[in-house]
Each structure stands twice: as structure tokens, then as C-alpha cells.
């Protein structure tokens, strides 16, 4: 399907919009990803809703940021909101985010709660982890394009912590399978933590996140970090249930 381009303030984002029906389900992808990782999940949806996938600045067919300075996750959330406004897609939204994109969705949900119908976070990143390792990562690239954007990790960790607030909407935090970290091929990057410690931290972080947001939590049985690719039915089912609960709350 061909992308549609929307000006979001000095640059254009590529988005794909399909279907009809409210609430609109908006997908926020991980680092360097556009909409492709969501294809199997979208195909498995039972809900009759409008769906939007897009690429952040500097990813895929989207334009680059005018200013290459590392940005905040809130900047990326604001970018998404400008895209929805430019595409003339009204709230409320069910936001579905993966990895870094889940952090963007979480911050969007905390800042513009009135525009939120539901929230599904798929294996969200532990931003603080990048600061706790032996050699902290202060800047994280958003993909591998030469003109791609990047994130200020210290600022992002503060934003992620501040956005851990109770939401009065249905939602789910979906975690990759227990033991997923034990298969990491780059254990040296995560010192001083062992892979076992990382795995336990990942599960604990998601459990605490779900508690703070006041949403359900599900753990994949076989899915790795890309749960939406490995277990699309699990993610699609969580989205369908969130849509159903959101529609019931409107009645």
C-alpha cells in the first residue's frame, strides 16, 4: 500500500491509513521501524477500526528533522500528535507502541490523556537501563539512516518515569517471554548486569509499569522482543479487547 505524506512542521512523515471506524488504532514502532513489523498483527485484528502506521522523522520514507540535535521522547510524541492533526484523524485513539515506540506512546498517553481511548505497550524499552550499564548510552539513534533522528536518553528516562501515572482507560503491557534475555548475543554491552539479572529486571519493570498505569499485563509464551511478529495473535487479541472495552465505556 502506498504511503501518504503529511507536513508536520518543516518536514513530512510517511503514513499508511486503512479501514474505517472509531477509535482509530495508532501504531508507534520501535527504533528504525516504520509499519512493517505490525503487518501480521493488523491482519489478525477482529476489530473494524481505522488503523494508522507511520515512520518517525528520519525513518523509511519520512523526511529528516530540520535540527539534528538529539530530541526527547516527548518531542516524538508531539510529532505523532501533529501527524494525527495533519491527517485530520480525530481523537480518541488506541495507541499501540513497541520498544522505543512504546515509550513514545506512554508519554503521549500521559500528556494528552483526554485524547486516549486505550493503550497497548509491546515490550516497552527500559530507558533507565541504558544509563545504569557500565558504559552509559547517553544518546540512542532512532534507526541507521545518516540523517536519522536520535534520543537524549537522560531526558528520556526522566520523561518515562514522569509518565508512569494511572490511566482511566483500558490497556495492556505485553512482555516478551521469560528467559528472552538469556539468548542475547551481546552480553558484554550490558555489564555489570548478567543476562539473568537483565531478564529478571525486564519482567519486573513491565510488571511495575502495568501497576503504575493501572492496566493489565500479559507475558508472551514464545515471543521475543518483537512479540507482534512472533505472536501476532496475542497482540491483536490485546488490541481487540482494548477496543471493545473503550467502546463499552462510551455507551
C-alpha positions in Angstrom: 0.0 0.0 0.0 1.3 3.4 -1.0 2.2 5.8 1.8 0.6 9.3 2.2 2.8 12.2 3.2 1.9 14.8 5.8 3.7 18.0 6.7 4.3 18.2 10.4 6.2 21.4 10.6 9.1 21.8 8.1 9.3 18.1 7.2 7.0 15.3 6.1 6.1 12.0 7.6 5.0 8.9 5.6 1.9 7.2 7.0 -0.4 4.4 5.9 -4.1 4.7 6.9 -6.6 1.9 6.3 -10.1 0.9 7.4 -12.9 2.8 8.9 -14.4 3.0 12.4 -13.5 4.5 15.7 -11.5 4.6 17.8 -8.5 4.8 15.5 -5.7 2.4 16.3 -2.4 4.2 16.0 0.8 2.2 15.9 4.1 3.6 17.2 7.1 1.5 16.1 10.5 0.7 17.6 13.8 2.2 16.6 14.3 2.5 12.9 11.0 0.8 12.1 8.0 2.0 10.0 4.8 0.0 9.8 6.1 -3.3 8.5 6.5 -5.1 11.9 2.8 -4.7 12.6 1.6 -6.3 9.4 0.7 -9.7 10.9 -0.9 -8.1 13.9 -3.1 -5.9 11.8 -4.1 -8.8 9.6 -5.2 -10.7 12.8 -7.4 -7.9 14.2 -11.1 -8.7 14.5 -12.0 -5.0 15.2 -13.5 -2.9 12.4 -11.5 0.2 13.0 -9.3 2.7 11.2 -5.6 1.9 11.5 -2.6 4.2 11.1 1.0 3.2 10.9 3.8 5.7 10.2 7.6 6.3 10.2 9.1 8.9 12.6 11.4 11.5 11.2 14.5 10.0 9.6 13.0 6.6 9.2 11.8 4.9 6.0 10.3 7.3 3.6 9.8 10.1 6.1 11.8 13.3 6.0 14.6 14.2 8.3 14.3 16.6 11.3 15.4 20.2 10.5 17.5 20.1 13.6 19.7 17.0 14.2 20.1 17.7 17.9 19.1 14.6 20.0 15.4 15.0 20.9 13.2 13.9 23.7 10.6 11.2 23.6 8.0 13.9 24.3 9.2 15.6 21.1 8.4 12.4 19.2 5.0 12.2 20.9 4.3 15.7 19.9 5.4 14.8 16.3 2.8 12.0 16.3 0.1 14.3 17.5 0.9 16.8 14.8 0.7 13.9 12.3 -2.8 12.9 13.5 -3.9 16.5 13.2 -2.5 16.9 9.7 -4.2 13.7 8.7 -7.4 15.0 10.2 -7.9 11.9 12.3 -9.9 12.9 15.4 -9.5 11.5 18.9 -9.9 9.3 20.7 -7.1 6.9 19.9 -6.0 3.5 20.9 -2.2 3.8 21.0 -0.1 0.7 20.3 3.6 1.1 20.8 6.6 -1.2 20.6 10.0 -0.8 22.2 11.1 2.8 22.0 7.8 3.5 20.2 6.0 2.2 23.4 7.8 4.9 25.4 6.6 7.5 22.9 3.0 6.1 23.2 3.2 6.1 27.0 4.3 9.7 27.1 1.6 10.7 24.6 -1.0 9.0 26.8 0.2 10.8 29.9 0.3 14.2 28.2 -2.9 14.0 26.2 -5.0 11.7 28.3 -8.3 13.2 27.1 -7.5 12.0 23.6 -6.8 8.5 24.7 -9.2 5.5 24.4 -6.8 2.8 25.2 -3.1 1.9 25.4 -1.2 -1.3 24.4 2.5 -1.4 25.1 4.5 -4.2 23.4 7.8 -5.0 25.2 8.5 -1.3 26.0 12.1 -0.2 26.4 13.6 0.2 29.8 15.2 3.6 29.2 16.8 3.8 32.6 18.8 0.6 31.8 20.8 2.5 29.2 22.0 4.8 32.0 22.6 2.0 34.5 25.1 0.0 32.5 28.9 0.2 32.8 29.2 2.4 29.8 26.0 4.5 29.8 24.3 5.3 26.5 23.5 9.0 26.6 22.2 9.1 23.0 20.3 6.4 21.2 19.9 6.6 17.4 16.4 6.1 16.0 17.5 3.8 13.2 20.6 3.8 11.0 19.9 6.5 8.4 22.7 9.1 8.2 20.1 11.8 8.6 18.1 9.9 11.2 16.9 11.3 14.5 18.3 10.3 17.9 17.1 10.5 21.5 18.5 12.1 24.6 18.5 9.2 27.0 18.8 11.1 30.3 15.9 13.4 29.4 14.0 10.4 28.0 14.4 8.4 31.3 13.0 11.4 33.2 10.1 11.6 30.8 9.4 7.9 31.0 9.4 8.0 34.8 7.1 11.0 35.0 4.6 9.4 32.6 4.1 6.4 34.8 0.7 7.6 36.0 -2.6 5.9 36.4 -4.8 5.9 33.3 -8.5 5.8 33.4 -8.6 3.8 30.1 -8.2 0.1 29.3 -4.7 -1.0 28.4 -2.2 -3.8 28.4 1.6 -4.2 28.8 2.8 -7.2 26.8 6.2 -8.6 27.8 8.5 -10.8 25.8 8.8 -14.4 27.1 10.6 -15.2 30.4 14.2 -16.0 29.5 14.3 -14.0 26.4 17.4 -12.0 27.5 19.3 -15.3 28.1 19.7 -15.6 24.4 21.4 -12.2 23.9 24.5 -12.4 21.7 25.9 -9.2 23.1 26.2 -9.7 26.9 29.3 -7.5 27.0 27.2 -4.5 26.2 25.1 -4.8 29.4 27.8 -5.1 32.0 27.8 -5.1 35.0 24.4 -7.0 34.7 24.3 -10.7 33.9 21.8 -11.9 31.4 19.8 -13.5 34.2 19.7 -10.2 36.0 18.6 -8.4 32.9 15.8 -10.9 32.3 14.5 -10.5 35.8 14.8 -6.7 35.6 12.8 -6.7 32.3 10.0 -8.7 33.7 9.9 -6.7 37.0 10.0 -3.3 35.1 7.0 -4.3 33.0 5.1 -5.6 36.0 5.7 -2.3 37.8 4.8 -0.3 34.7 1.4 -2.0 34.4 0.7 -1.4 38.1 1.5 2.3 37.7 -0.6 2.7 34.6 -3.4 0.6 36.1 -3.6 -1.7 33.1 -3.4 -5.5 32.5 -0.2 -7.3 31.9 0.4 -10.3 29.6 3.6 -12.3 29.1 4.4 -13.9 25.7 4.9 -17.7 25.7 7.4 -17.8 22.8 7.7 -14.2 21.6 11.0 -12.4 21.7 11.4 -8.6 21.7 9.2 -8.4 18.5 6.2 -10.0 20.1 4.0 -8.6 17.4 6.0 -10.6 14.8 6.4 -13.8 16.8 2.9 -13.9 18.4 0.7 -11.6 16.3 -2.5 -13.2 17.7 -1.5 -12.3 21.2 -1.0 -8.7 20.3 -4.1 -8.5 18.1 -6.2 -10.0 20.8 -5.0 -7.4 23.3 -5.8 -4.6 20.9 -9.3 -6.1 20.1 -10.1 -6.4 23.8 -8.9 -2.8 24.4 -11.1 -1.5 21.6 -14.1 -3.4 22.9 -13.6 -2.0 26.4 -13.1 1.5 25.0 -16.3 1.3 23.0 -18.2 -0.1 26.0 -17.0 2.8 28.2 -18.5 5.3 25.7 -22.0 3.8 26.0 
